[in-house]
Structures are given as C-alpha cells and as structure tokens.
C-alpha cells in the first residue's frame, strides 16, 4: 500500500514497529490523533482515562525535542 493512502493510526503503528521511518509524517499523524483524542474526551467524561501507550508518549516527547533543536 502506498504511503499516501495510509491512515494516521497505520503511520504511527508502523513507525513504532520500525517498519517505516519516524519522520515529519509520523509526528503530524501523532498530532492529528492527539487532537482527535482530545475531542473525544471533551465529548464524554467516559473517555477521560483514555491515554496513548507509553511508546507513543515517548515518541511524542522525541518530536518535541526535534522541534527545539
């Protein structure tokens, strides 16, 4: 499947698995997924405890470090 047709979850998953580079597309997908999760949490308190996995949190922190450099 072409990278152009992958959804954000697939991009992040493949980056976590080492099947694709962790690049700006990965970080853009992470931000989109974060925005979607935040929106769902605002819709209902039932989703308040939903969080990203520790691996995704670590990846997001590395994106912040890259942006600063």
KOLMARNU-317391 format. One line per 2 residues: for each residue x, y, z of C-alpha. Coordinates in pm, 1 decimal, always signed. Each point is the difference from the previous one (the first is absolute). Layout:
# KOLMARNU-317391
X/Y/Z; ... $
# end
This chain:
# KOLMARNU-317391
+0.0/+0.0/+0.0; +128.7/+343.4/-88.6 $
+89.9/+231.5/+288.5; -243.5/+255.1/-143.9 $
-298.5/-219.2/+87.3; +93.3/-102.4/+352.5 $
-199.8/+139.4/+285.0; +157.1/+168.8/+300.3 $
-27.6/-306.7/+222.7; +184.0/-213.7/-254.4 $
+276.2/+258.0/-42.1; +61.2/+16.9/+375.2 $
-27.7/-377.0/+44.3; +250.7/-71.4/-275.8 $
+240.6/+257.8/+141.0; -24.5/-159.8/+343.9 $
+64.6/-341.3/-153.6; +300.6/+125.9/-195.1 $
-165.7/-72.6/-335.0; +29.4/+362.1/-108.6 $
+207.7/+298.9/+96.9; -112.3/+221.7/+283.1 $
-23.5/+322.1/-195.0; -206.7/+315.1/-29.6 $
-294.0/-202.9/-132.7; +7.5/-214.2/+313.5 $
+4.1/+306.7/+223.6; -278.3/+165.5/-200.7 $
-208.1/-316.0/+36.4; +68.9/-2.4/+374.0 $
-125.5/+357.1/+31.1; -314.4/-78.3/-196.9 $
-67.5/-304.3/+218.9; +61.9/+207.9/+313.1 $
-250.8/+260.1/-120.3; -255.7/-272.8/-69.9 $
+53.0/-155.4/+342.6; -37.9/+338.9/+167.4 $
-324.5/+57.3/-189.2; -139.3/-338.6/+108.1 $
+96.1/+71.2/+361.1; -190.0/+329.6/-11.8 $
-307.8/-176.9/-137.7; -36.7/-236.3/+293.8 $
+161.0/-44.8/+339.5; +0.4/-375.1/-64.4 $
+307.9/+48.0/-214.6; +193.8/+207.0/+253.7 $
+230.5/-288.6/+90.0; +87.5/-92.3/-358.8 $
+366.5/+72.8/-67.7; +264.7/-81.1/-256.3 $
+227.3/-296.3/+64.6; +335.1/+65.1/+170.5 $
+175.3/-58.4/-334.9; -209.2/+270.4/-167.6 $
+57.6/+241.0/+289.5; +374.5/-56.7/-34.5 $
-20.0/+56.5/-376.5; -193.7/+325.4/+52.1 $
+263.8/+121.4/+245.2; +270.0/-68.9/-257.6 $
-192.9/+208.3/-252.0; +3.9/+292.8/+244.2 $
+376.3/-34.8/+37.9; +44.6/+0.8/-377.3 $
-207.7/+313.0/-35.5; +219.5/+185.6/+247.6 $
+333.0/-96.4/-158.7 $
# end
